[in-house]
């Protein structure tokens, strides 16, 4: 008996048969004379047919099952159709954020060793000017570009073709390569199998009770790909997905109102911008059933503002995880605002909730060496801070062409399954809730104690004038670093309080807690360097270089 088909693209023809006329993807194309948004769309049947057309065209061009295909196309109807076409073909899409920087981007593409490159004209210009790796197949989405072929020309060559049969992939087959943001070191390509995508869809549906027929606001392209698999309509808002903090909140709220959006995924930076405007204008989004945010902890201040723009009982969920494993844990804004916020303000860390179904989480001692095999004796008891290790169906098994990184972050269980070392530090409380304390790479060893970034920053983030803070360690002696806290001030703070007065407040605040009492140096920073995907992960390595000599 043959193994069952496991492929996220298989959900598309099923949805097309079940609800052919339901909107699959909606995209803003501009505005009419009255200023109203003009949308274009694909129903599920149309999206499935467009995927078939692209799959036939790319296959005829010579792109085959197992080929690695770099996809650099902006959020659009074509992005959705191309991605699912590539999955249907059994190719391996490679997703790389263009905002990670020229050097990192080039290195990621070199490591991925792509067989094909599909991109908008701007991406092809960059490919040539920056001398990205050469590939066998070049496809331009848009106007004719030097070299290769255009997607529209390829499609004309396969006119009249019927349904494209989804390649018979199994759970263990390689499905995609997703590069990490590189916020704590060089970006790495996490290898996704079809089984991992299948498990993610299952866990997201179970954890958040998502039902077919819902409407999703797709503010983050990769997360938006789950919408068709979950039976949701994906609404692409009028925004630059690479700059979530700079989003126009009117356009986000407009999209929610136009389509009765029920599910919204947004980075912490996007929620900050949107909630600030919504509360000021008295806007309530009565269609929303849930808001999901990931990439970094969402501040209680933002959660309180979000609560004012949401219907009674609707929560903001902040799942914990990483590119290599998502979701791992889940927590809702109700628990944070009623119980754990005050503990975060005291420097206990950020509560990220309890493990979701099918996921096993352990805490092990902090160490930087390779651990090849899991031993239950490594597990620490509740209350002790250590590295977070996870096991479950959404855990990636390896990095692509990064054997050393695979050995560093993966360990084998007794049953042969892989456990992933998250590189995060945390602990379990007596109620079985996981508390995030910061990245392992960001811990600061002073002469007197070991400091964890999130525990330290929670104390200073509680100050009403502080938007966010960042702990870094400076000095040549790694065993006796000087702790320095950078502060980014809230743009809406009381203008009557000077920066000097705020820093004096922070010194007094530091003196109240044993783990922050030794911090004397505070620096105001105009805008932290952050990762482009969420505009929330702080590049502390860059901040460290900006500390002036005392």
Secondary structure, 3 states (H helix, E strand, C coil): CCCCCCCCCHHHHHHHHHCCCCEEEEEEEEECCCCCEEEEEEEHHHHHHHHHHHHHHHHHCCCCCCCEEEEECCCCHHHHHHHHHHHHHCCEEEECCHHHCHHHHHHHHHHHCCCEEEECHHHHHHHHHCCCCCCCEEEECCCCCCCCEEHHHHHHCCCCCCCCCCCCCCCCCEEEEEECCCCCCCCCEEEEEHHHHHHHHHHHHHHHCCCCCCEEEECCHHHHCHHHHCCCEEEECCCCCCCHHHCCHHHHHHHHHHHCCCEEECCHHHHHHHHHHHHHHCCCECCCCEEECCCCCCCHHHHHHHHHHECCCCCEECCEEECCEEEEEECEHHHHHHHHHHHHHCCCCEEEEEECCCCEEEEECCCCCCCCECCHHHECCCCCCEEEEEECCCECCCECCCHHHHHHHEEECCCCCEEEEEEEEEEECCCCCEEEEEEHHHCEECCCCEECHHHHHHHHHCCCCEEEEEEEEECCCCCCCEEEEEEEECCCCCCCCCHHHHHHHHHHHHCCCCCCCCCCEEEECCCCCECCCCCCCECHHHHHCCCCCC
